[in-house]
Amino acid sequence: MNTLDPMDTKILLELIKDPRIQIAELSDALGIARNTAQSRVKRLLRSGVLQAAGREVDLEKVGYDVVAFVTIEVTHRELDGVIGALRLIPQVLEVHEISGRGDLWCRVVATDTHNLQSALRSVLRTKGVIRTETVLALHTHIPYRTEPLIGRMATAPTRSSQERQSAEPRA
């Protein structure tokens, strides 16, 4: 686990809020010298805490190496309240309303199993939660990605060119 000081975490928060922020804007926002901001961002990139492509934070590198997927069954009239309560639990990264078994699906991260247990207890104490089922992720083989879809869109013929091709007489 990398040790981040308060300024590192402030830099990460600014980059999460605005991944396209320029170094000069970052230094102004944090009240630090431009060279300081630049060198810290470079150090975060070199350490792997910050992923260069989208300025995404590698949570494993900062100590959140336990990943769990939690299916939650809720009382339907309490659904909005449950979602609001989940929003307040920092370890909850995503919440999706699902079909099938359960009502909500969450991706949760933790520093260790005790931290995970604490987060899960917070979920279970939420008014409207009936039960949960938790599955631990052992290894991520394909991380979240969008490049294959966007790449496919870039190489696919546009709809208007498809319409022109279908309208052309065939010989």
N, C-alpha and C positions, 0 to 999 in steps of 0.2 A: 504494500500500500504506500502510495506517495503521501508525503506530509505536505499539506497545503497550508499556507499562512493566510491570515484574513484578506490580504491584498489579492492573493491568487484566487480566492473564492469570489471576491468582488469582480475581478476580471472575468471569471467564468460566468457569473450572473449577467454581466453586461453583454457578453458574447452570446449567451442564450437568448437574451431579450432581443438583440439585433445582431445576427451573425455576420452582417455586411458592414458593421461599424468600422470606420477607419481608425488607425492607430491614434491620429491626432484627436479625433472625437473621443476615443476611449480614454486617453490621458486627461482630456478636459473634464470628462464625466467623473473621473475618479480623483482628480486633483493631484496627479503625479506627472513627472516629466515624461515627455514623449519617448526618450531613450529607455526609460524604466519600463514603460508599457510594452515597447517593442521587445526588449530582452526577456521580459516575463512571458509574453505570448510565445516567443520562440522556445523558451525552456519548457513551457507546457506542451508545445507541439513535439519537441524532442523526447520528452518523457512518455508520450503517448496518452497523457491525460486528455489532451485536446486532439481531436481527429482533424487533420488538415482539410479534407474535402468539404465538409459542411460545418466546420467548427463545432462538431458534436463532442460531448463529453463522454469519455469511456468510463462508465460508472465502476467497472471492475478495478480500474487503475486507481480510483480514489476510495476503494475499500468496500464497495457495494457489490460483492461477488456472489451473493446468494440470490437467485432468481426463482420466483414461484409464480404459478398461474393459479388464480383462485376463482372458482365458480361460486357464485352467491345466489341463494334462493331468498327472495324477499316477499313481503306482503305487498301486493301491488299498489295499494293506496298509499304506501310509504315509499314508493320507488324514488320520487324526487328528493325526499329527505335523505335516503340512503346514499344517493349519488352525491348530494351536497356534503354529507359527512365523509365520504370517501375522498372527496377533493381536499379535505383538511388533513389527511394522513400523508405525510411527505413521501413515504416509501411506495405509495400507490402511483405508478407511472401512467397507467392507462385504465380506462373503464369502458367496456362495450356492453350494450344491451344485446342479448343473444336470444336465439330460438333454441328449442330443444331442452335438454336437462339444465335447469337453473335459469336465472334471469339476467344476471350480470357476469361478465368475465373481466378479471383484472390481472394486470401484470404488476407484480410487487417485487421490489428489491430490498435486500437487507445486508447488513455487514456480517452477520452470523446468524445461527439458528435462534439464538435468544432474541436478537433484534427482530427477526421474522415473527417469532412467537408474540412479541409485544405488538407488532402491527396487526397480526391476525386477531389478537384479543380486542384490539380497538375496533376492528371490523365487526366482530361478534357482539360487542356491546352496543352497536348501533341499533337504534329503534327501527324495527321493520325487517331486520335480518333474521331469517328463520334458521338457515344452516349454510355452512360453507364446505367446499371440498378443495383441498390444496394439493397441487402437484409441483414437485421441485424440478427445475431444469438442471440437467447434469452437464450439458455442453451445448453451445450454440454453433450449429453447423452452417446456417445461412442467417446472417444478421439482417435486420430490417434494411430493405433496399428499394430503390425506385428506378435505378438506372436501366434494368432490362425493359421495363415498361415504357419508359420515355424513349429509350433507344429504338424500340419496336415502333413507337408512334412516329419517330423521325424518319424511319425507312419505309413506312407503309404509304401506299399511294393515297393522296387526298381524296375526299369524297367527290369533289368536282371532277378530278381527272378520271375517276372510276365511272362517273356518269357520262363523261365525254366518250370514253372507250366503249361503253355499252350502246351509245347512240350512233356510233360510226357504223356505216354499212360494212358488212363482211363480204369479202370477195370469194 
